[in-house]
């Protein structure tokens, strides 16, 4: 007689809410249903630069099949949010899952990283004359949360645009 025993149950921790979720699959439209963006962040000590690779966006919402978004990614380094810190990717026409693989660099000392945040906005070129903001969603990345001496690749949920009063 052969006796088979089931493996012990896997203990799981209670779910926690995170600002970004590091997931390998892109089947989710994110917490707010606005899509997700994949970025790689790292700091080059030798070149004194923060290097960001905007890889791709997954699952942007399609509210009107006749009006597919023309997305691009706009980045600001906070807290300054100045014209000098603005960077952006090219626009990808008619696409809810655009791929960019676009590298963006900011010159800064390593000591400045802990006081900076990266504001990442996904914007559409379509509907500029319609009501509402062209911003589809945003992610705010606190650079102090990461060891950027090595490359960190993560998916970030896009959240509703934060108003700046």
Secondary structure, 3 states (H helix, E strand, C coil): CCCCCCCCCCCCCCCCCCCCECCCCCCCCCCCCCCEEEEEEEEECCCCEEEEEEEEEECCCCCCCCCCCCEEEEEEEECCCCHHHCEECCCECCCCCCEEEEEEEEECCHHHHHHCEEEEEEEECCCCCCCCCCEEEEEEEEHHHCCCCCCEEEEEECECCCCCC
